[in-house]
Amino acid sequence: MIELEIKEVFGKIRPHPVVFVITVDGRGSPTGMACGWHMKTNLNPPLYTIALKTGSHTEELIKKSQEFVIAFPSKLLEEELVYFGTRSGREFDKFKETKIKTRKSKNLQSPLLEEATINLECFLYKTITAADHTIIIGRVVAAHHKPGQKLLFTLGRKDKERYFKEL
């Protein structure tokens, strides 16, 4: 066994799904980001957890709005996923720039992504500070699935290009 830097080892844990985290600003306009750090946390009550950089635009807006959507992309959202993961919502209107298709959620102001394989509607349940990230736990209040679509997984980056695979 070879001992490597922890950061190197973390980078070898792939493929893994990358999700959109969608919320709304103070005017009710949607914004969001791509997120690779997330997991199912509990079944009863249903909880889903994400880890966001403390002070990020999305993290701040989730705390204010008390809600968010986790959207698992299909191959149809690959370009939008890269865009959402490389630009800040403080500077760009990602929804306007990408023309990403949305639809009204059942319980939230935050929209669902029309082309996502899975959308989870979440109310903020709890936050935990962990070093330079905030662990955000959402209580899932509605789940939506688009049958026949596969999930998009990231295989990492090579020469600043991202590689994805549907599984």
N, C-alpha and C positions, 0 to 999 in steps of 0.2 A: 504494500500500500504506500502511495506517495503522499506526503504531507504538502498541502497547498494552502495558500492564503484563503481565508474564509470567503472573501469577495469572489475569488475564482471558483470556489466550490459552489457558492450560491448560483453563479452564472451557469453551472452545468446542470442545474435542476430544470430540465425541459423535456418535452414541451410542456407548456402550461397555458391555460386560457388567459387572455387579456380581456378585460371588460371595459365598457363605458360606465362612468359614474355621472349621472345626470341630476342636476338640481335646478333651482330657479334663483334669480337675483331678487332684489327688493321690489322691482317692478313686475315680477312674475315672468320675466323672460328666461328661457332656458339657457343653461350653460353647462359645461361639464368637461371631463377629461378622460384619458385612457388610464387604466389602473391594472398593474400586474400583481399587486399584493392583495389577495382577497381569499375568503373561504366560507363554507357553510360552518355555522357555529353551534346551532341548537335546533332541534326539531319541534319541541313543544315548550315554550312558544317558538315559532320559527324565526331564527335569527341569522343574519348574514353580516360578515365583518369585512371591512376594507381598511387598509392602512394608507394614509395620505400624509404628505409632507406637511408638518405643522406650519400654518401661515399661508398655505396655498389658497388660491382663490376659491376653489371648490370646497375645501375644508371649511373655510370661513362661512361660505354661503349655506352649507349644510347645517352648521350650528345655528345660523339665523333662521332658516326656513323650517328646520326640524324634519326635513324629508329628503329623499333621494331615490333614484331608480338605478338599479344595476342591470345593464343590458349586455347580454352575451352576443357578440357579433357573429354573423355568418360571413362567408367569403364576399358577399355583396357589399360589406362595410369595410373592407380592408383599407382602402385609401382614406376614408374618413377616420378610421382608427389611428392611422399614422398621423394625420393632421391634428386630431384631438390630443395626441400624445406629444406633439412637438411645439405647441403654441399655448400661450397663456390666455385664459378667458378675460384677464384684466385688459389685454391689448387687442384681442380679436373676438369678433362675434362668430364663433365656430359654426353655429347653426346657419347663419346667413352665408358664410363663405363656402361651406360644403353643400348647402341645399339638402342636408340630410332630412329624410322623411320621418315625420313624427305622427303620433296619434295621441288622443287624450287618454290619460290614465283613469282608472276607476275611482281612486281615492285621493290622489295627489294633484298639485299644480304641475309638478314635474312631468314632462311628457314621456311616453314610451317611444322607442325607436322602432319604426315600422318594419325594417328589414332585419331586426335582431332575431336570433333563434329563441332566446329567452329574455324576458323582462321581469324583474322583481320590483314591486313597489314597496318601499320601506319608509317607516317613520323612525326618526332617530330614537334609539333606545338608551344608548350610553356612549360616552367617549372616555378614552384612557390615554394619557400622555405616555409615550414610550420613546425616550431619547428625542430625536428630531422628527418623529412622526406622531400622528394622532391615530389611535385605533378607534374606528367608528363602527359601532354595532347598530345595525338596523333591524327593526322588527318587521318582518315581511308580512304585508297585509293583503297582497294579491300577487299571483304568479301567472305569467302568460307564456305560452309555448307555441312556436310555429312548426307544426309537424313537417317532416321531410327536409328540413334544413339542418346542416351539420354545424358544430361549433368550430370556431376558428382558434387555433392554437399558435403561439409564437415559438419559433425555434431559436430565437435570439437575433443578433445582428452580426453582420460581417461587412467590414469597410463602410460602416454607417448605414448600410441597407438592412432593412428588417426582412426576416423570412417567416412565412406563415404556412400552416398546413391545416386542412379541414379534417376533423376526426368525428 
